[in-house]
Amino acid sequence: MNSTMRAFHISVLTVLALFSLSCSGNGGEDMVLELTADRTVIHTGDGNAVTFSAMYGGEDVSTSPDFRLSWTSEDGASDLEPGVNTFSPETEGTYVFTATYSTAGGTVTSNSVEITVTPEPVIRDYARQILAMQFTSVGCVNCPAMSTGLKTVQGENPGRVNVVSFHQFYGNVADPMECEMTSLFTSRFGVTGLPQCYLDMRPEKVTADISDLRTSVGEALGRKAASGLAVESSVSEGKVSVTVRITSNESAVFRYLIFLVEDGIEYMQYGADESPYIHNNVVRSVLSTSSNGERVNSGNPLMEGVEYTSSRTSALDDSWNADNMRIVVASLVSEDDGMTYICANSVSCPLGGSAGYDLNE
């Protein structure tokens, strides 16, 4: 064999050897036992169980007699029987699970999975606060009638109607109260003419007619609150921090929106009888980049009765009067598999203040 053929032969053998090592690695030291659970929060006494899955080299070994689960908690440690991959808790607390799997080459150990066991969920009767989204403009002669109607239904339903007003350019008149998120929400609802109002972010328009407003508000208040909301806020060095707490009575995916609104703004208004005209509920900022809001629990369904928290921060413009500002928070849930979200409940508090869960006594 000449030198050229010998070199070629060695090269082929080298490639085959490397390929053989690469393939054999799937059953060698680089094999890992990956442990996952179908839920990480569970309640005592509800009859449910955590089901674990264990993958080893692409094979599900969760029920193999060579597979075994172990857990540790504040009260001690224990092993489940070989091949058992479910856990039904009897005592609340935090359990850390690991698994082992016996192979011909030895025993491998999995990653750890933490399971939180809580008492049975407490289903509460949360009071219903609706969100009224008003679209208006200082150049709209018919808009004061909508504002007056909303103020009337607020007075007839104390603490139950939270209004947020989006101002915009209209009738060739610029509106200095227009915020950067206005176009996003006008597009979301397909707003063309003014005034327009939408309750709980549902697609049905509500007119300025007081009878229509009363009927629509009554229907909205009649819907059961799917979640409870609480909010805490603080202001420091020109920035506001808002913490939202959400507790749901059902297992569902929730999102939330935070509106910074200002009251008591004196500015002209076409069609208004009084002067100076006072603009209230003016949306100065929305603490989100989406009209569907921000995710709660990383976009996973909330467990019934378990509280989840989320926080956002935002700068306050020097031109805003912080003493006249409020925070309005809406919890959102989808009725069309996540395409759009509607308001499940809302809550309001002064800027820098807080509001707890509102319960029906």
N, C-alpha and C positions, 0 to 999 in steps of 0.2 A: 504494500500500500504506500503510495507516494505521500509526500508531506502535505499536499493540498487536500487529498482525500482524508488523511488522518486528522487534520484540523477540522474538516467538515464533520467527520464522525464524532469527534469530541464535543463539538458544538451541539449537535443533535442530542447526544446523551445528556449534556448539561441542561438543555431546555426540558427534556423529558423528566429529568430528576427534579427540577424546580417545579414543574407542573404536578408531579407526583406529590411533592411536599405540600403544595398549595391545596390540593384536593384532600390529602390526608389530614390537613389542619382542621377540617370540618368535624373531625372526630377526635381532635387532639386537645392541646392545652388552651386553645383559643375558644373552646366551647364554653358558653356561659348558660346559667340557669336564670331565666328572666321571670320574675314573679310579679303578677298584677292582680288587682281586685276589681270587682264590678261596682263597688262603692267604697267610699272611705269614711262615711258617716252613717251610723245606724242607731236605731233606738232600741232600748230594752223592752221586752215584752210585746213587741208588735208582730211577732211570728216570722219576721224576715231574717235572712242570713246573708253573710258575706260569702260570695263564691270566688275562689282564687283560681287563676290560670297560671300554669308554669310551662314555659316553652324551653326546650333544650335541643339546639341544632335544628330548629324548624319543626320539632315534634312536640305535641301536647302530651306532657307526662303527668298532668294534674291528678289523675286517678290511678296512676301506676302503683303497684305494691312497693316499688322502690322509691316512691316519693313520700316525703313526710314534712308536715308543717309544725313549726314551733312558735310560741309567742312568749313575750315578756310584758309585764305591766308593773304598776306600783305594788301590786299585791303578790307578785311572784312570777313564776314561769311554768310553762307546761308544754307538752307535745300532744298533737292529735294523732289518731291511729294512722298507720301507713295507708296511703291511697285516699284519705279523706281530705277534701278540698273545700269544705264549707265550715263556717263558724257562726254559731248562734249565741249571741252574748246574753249573759244573765246579770252582769254587774257593769255599771257605767264606769268609764275611765278611758285611758289610752292604751292600746295594745300594739306592740311592734312585732310583726310577723317576719320570719325568714323560713326558707325551705331548704331541704337537702334532697339530693337525688343520687342514688347509688348506681354507678356504672362499672363496667369491667375494668376500667382504669382507675377506679377509686370513687370517692364521694365528693360531689360538687355542692357548693352553697350558693344560694340566691342572694339577690339584693334584698333590702328590707322594705316592708310596706307598713305604714302606720294607719291604724283603724281607730276612729274615735267613736265611743259608745256613749250616747246621751240618754236621758230619760225620755219616756214617751212624749211626743210633741204635744204642746198645749195649743189647742185651736182656739183662737180668740176672735171675738166679734169686733173687727176694726170698723171705726166710723168712716163713712164715705166722704171724701173731699174731691170735688170734680175740678178739672183743669179747663178753663175757658181761654182759648187762643183767639185773640182779636187782631184783625188786620185793619190798619187805619192809616190816616195821613192828615197832616194839617191842611192839605189842599182839597180834602174831601168834604163837601157841604153836608152830606148825609151821615157822616161818621159820628157827630155828637149824639145822634139819636141812639146809636148802638151803645155808646159809652154810658148814656143815661139808663138804658135798659139793663145793662149789666150791673150797674150800681144798684138798681132797684132789686134785682133778684139776689144780689149779695145781701142787701138789707133784710130781705124776706127769709134768707137761709144763712143766718150768722155763722161764720167760720166754716162754711161748706162749699164756697165757690171761690177758687183762686184764679184771678184773671192775669194774663200776661199779654201785653199789647205790642205788636210789631208795627213800627212806623216805616213808611216808605215814600219814595217820590211818587207824586200823583197829580194829574191835572196840570202838568208843566210847573208844579210847585215843589221845590226841594224841601225835604224834611230833615232838620238837623238831628232828629232823634232816631234816625234810621241806624240800625246796628249791622255789623258785618254778617250776621247770620240770617238777616231778614230774607235775602234772596233764596237761601236754602229752604226755608220753611214755606215761602210763597210758591216755590217750585213743587215742594212736596204735596201741597194741597191744591195746586193748580189755580192759585188766586189770580184773578184778572180784574174784576170790578171791586169797588169798595163801597160800604164796609162789608166784611165777611167775618164770621165767627165759627169756630169748630169746638165741640165739647169732647174732652178726653181723647183728642187727636183722631176721632172717628171721621170718616170722609163726608158725612152729611153736613151740609151748610145750615147754619141757623140764622134766621133773618133778625132784623132789628125790631120787628113787631113784638111788643111786650107779651102778647098771648103766646106767640111761638117760643119766645125765650123761656117763659114760665113752664110751658109744656115740656120742652126739651130738657131743661134743668131738672124738672121733676122725674123724668124718665131716667136721666143719668144718675140721680141720687138714689133711685130705686134699685140700681144694680148693686149686687153684693161686692164688698171690697175684697179683692183677692189677696191683698197684702197690707201689711202695716208699715208705716213710714215714720222715721224720726230723723231729726237733723240737728247738727251742732255746727256753729261757725265761729270764727275768730278773725279779727283784723289786726294786722301789724305791719307798719312801715309800708303802707300803700298796697298791701296784698291781703286777699281774703282766702281763708282755708275753710273748706266745707267738708264735713264728714256725714255721709248718709248711712243710715241703718235700715235694713229691709228685712222683714220677717214675713214669710209666705205661709198661707194655709194650704197650699197645694204645691206639688212638685212640678215646677215649670221653670223655663228660662226667663230671667228678668233682666231688664236694662233700666237705666235711669237718666233723667235730664235735670240739670240745675240751671235755673234762670235767675239772673241778677236784675231786679226791677227797681225803678225809682218812682216815687210819688211826688206830687206837689210842684211840678215843673210849670212855670208860667211861660206861655208862648201863644202866639196868635193861632186861631183856628177858624177856617172858613165854615160858615153855616152855624156858628155858635151865637147864642143870644147874649151870653154874659161876657164881660171883659173886666180884668184879664181872665183868659181861659186857663184852667188848671188841668194839666195832663197827669193822669195817674197810671200806674201799672206799666210804665214804659220799660220795655226790655232793653237793658243796656248791654248785656252780654249773656251768652249761653255757654256754659262750661262743657262743651262737647264739639266735636268736629263732624258729627253726624246727626241728622234729624231723628234717627233711631236711638240716640243716646249712647251711653257707655255701658260696658258689660259688668255684670255682677257675678262673682264666683267664677271668674275666667270663662264666662260663657256657658258654664255647666248648669244643669237644673238645680234649683234651690231645694233643700230638704225641708219638708213641712216642719214648721215650728222652730227652725234653727235660724238664728240671727246672723246676717252677713253685713259687713261694713265695707265702704269704699270712700275714698277721699279725692278731692280735686282742689287745685289752687288757681287763682287768677289775680291779675293786677287790676287795681282800681284807677280809673282815669281821674286826673285832677279836676276835670270839669264836672264830675258827678258829685252830688250832695250825699255823702255816705250816711248822714243822719236820717235821710228820707228813704233809704233803700231797704229792700227786703229780699229774702231768698225764697224762691218757690221751687220745690223739688217734686218731680213726678216719677213714680215707678211705672215701668212699661212692660207689657207682655204681648206676645204675638198671637193672633188668631188665624194666621195664614202661613204657618211653618217658617216664620222668620223673615218673610218678605217685607212686612211692615209691622210696626209696633203701635199699640194704643195704650192710653193711660189707665192703669189699674187703680191708682190712688194718688193723692197729692198731699202736700203739707207746705206750710209757709211759716217763716219766722223773721224777725228783724235782722238786718245785717249785723253780725257780731253776736247774735243771740242763738237760741235753740228752741226746739219744739219736740216734745216726746210723742210716744204713740197715742193716738186718739182712739179711744175705745167707746163702744156703745155700752152704757151701763145698764 
